[in-house]
Amino acid sequence: MAEGAHKLVPAEGAQGDVSSSALPADEIARLTDDIVAALKTVYDPEIPVDIFELGLIYKVDIEDDRSVAIDMTLTAPGCPVAGEMPIWVQNAVAAVPGISHVDVSMVFDPPWDPSRMSDEARVALDFF
């Protein structure tokens, strides 16, 4: 992560570092809320739960220049929308006011598994 970057989705046990930011804390909070809301508008067409609650978003970094870098995955590498979903994510986050650029990377390590789903997703999918 570059100096001045802020993790929206921190690694387990980590916290985002906002102390060295050129962005005010309230701006980081607004961007964070708006990015999460944008991610929650993107759905896998075969699953009635948004990709954020499914745990498909592994990392979101907000840079001081308001560019955003996202690492995401799929429920399976052979997903029929594998080529389209990163574009959907990029378009959704790019529509957030104040975002300058969005870069989405598809990663498969670690592989996705159902333990990454939120409780909200588990309830929606009757996965208890």
C-alpha positions in Angstrom: 0.0 0.0 0.0 1.4 3.4 -1.0 2.1 6.1 1.6 -1.1 8.1 2.0 -3.3 5.2 1.1 -6.3 4.1 3.2 -7.6 0.6 3.5 -11.3 0.4 3.3 -11.4 -3.4 3.7 -8.4 -4.2 6.0 -6.7 -7.5 6.3 -8.0 -9.5 9.2 -6.9 -7.8 12.4 -5.5 -4.7 10.6 -6.8 -1.2 10.8 -6.6 1.4 8.0 -4.0 4.1 8.6 -5.4 7.6 8.2 -2.7 9.4 10.3 -0.5 10.2 7.3 -3.2 11.2 4.9 -3.6 14.5 3.0 -7.4 13.8 3.1 -9.4 15.0 6.1 -10.8 12.2 8.2 -14.4 13.2 7.5 -13.6 13.0 3.7 -12.2 9.5 4.1 -15.3 8.5 6.1 -17.6 9.8 3.4 -15.6 8.1 0.6 -15.6 4.9 2.6 -19.4 4.9 3.1 -20.0 5.9 -0.5 -17.7 3.2 -1.9 -19.3 0.5 0.3 -22.8 1.7 -0.9 -21.6 1.6 -4.5 -20.1 -2.0 -4.1 -23.5 -3.1 -2.6 -25.2 -2.2 -5.9 -23.2 -4.9 -7.8 -24.6 -8.4 -7.8 -23.6 -11.7 -9.3 -26.6 -12.5 -11.5 -26.8 -16.0 -10.2 -26.7 -15.1 -6.5 -29.3 -12.7 -4.9 -26.7 -11.1 -2.6 -24.4 -8.1 -3.4 -20.7 -8.8 -3.9 -19.7 -6.9 -0.7 -21.8 -9.0 1.6 -20.7 -12.2 -0.3 -17.1 -11.3 0.7 -15.9 -11.0 -2.9 -14.1 -7.7 -2.2 -10.7 -8.4 -0.6 -9.2 -5.0 -0.5 -10.0 -1.4 -1.2 -7.3 1.3 -1.0 -8.2 5.0 -1.2 -5.2 7.1 -2.2 -4.6 10.8 -1.4 -5.4 11.7 -5.0 -8.8 10.0 -4.5 -7.9 7.1 -6.8 -9.2 3.7 -5.6 -7.5 0.3 -6.0 -9.7 -2.8 -5.5 -8.8 -6.4 -5.2 -11.7 -8.7 -5.7 -12.4 -12.3 -6.4 -15.3 -14.6 -7.7 -17.1 -17.4 -6.0 -15.5 -19.7 -8.7 -12.8 -18.9 -11.3 -15.1 -20.2 -14.1 -17.8 -17.7 -13.2 -19.7 -16.8 -16.4 -19.4 -13.0 -15.6 -15.7 -13.1 -14.7 -14.9 -10.7 -17.6 -17.8 -8.4 -16.8 -17.9 -8.1 -13.1 -14.7 -6.1 -12.6 -16.1 -3.6 -15.1 -19.3 -3.4 -13.1 -17.3 -2.8 -9.9 -15.2 -0.2 -11.6 -18.2 1.7 -13.0 -20.1 1.6 -9.7 -17.2 3.0 -7.7 -16.2 5.5 -10.4 -19.7 7.0 -10.0 -18.9 8.0 -6.4 -18.5 11.8 -6.2 -14.9 12.7 -5.6 -13.3 9.5 -6.9 -10.6 10.3 -9.5 -9.8 6.8 -10.9 -10.7 3.2 -10.1 -8.4 0.2 -10.8 -9.9 -3.3 -10.2 -7.7 -6.4 -10.0 -9.1 -9.9 -10.0 -7.3 -12.2 -7.5 -7.8 -15.8 -6.7 -5.4 -16.2 -3.7 -6.8 -16.9 -1.3 -9.7 -18.7 -2.9 -13.1 -17.5 -2.0 -15.1 -19.8 0.4 -18.5 -19.3 2.1 -16.8 -18.3 5.4 -16.2 -14.9 3.8 -19.9 -14.1 3.6 -21.5 -11.7 6.1 -24.3 -12.8 8.4 -26.6 -10.8 6.1 -25.6 -12.9 3.1 -25.9 -16.1 5.0 -29.5 -15.2 6.1 -30.4 -14.2 2.5 -29.0 -17.4 1.1 -30.4 -19.6 4.0 -26.8 -20.7 4.6 -27.0 -21.5 8.3 
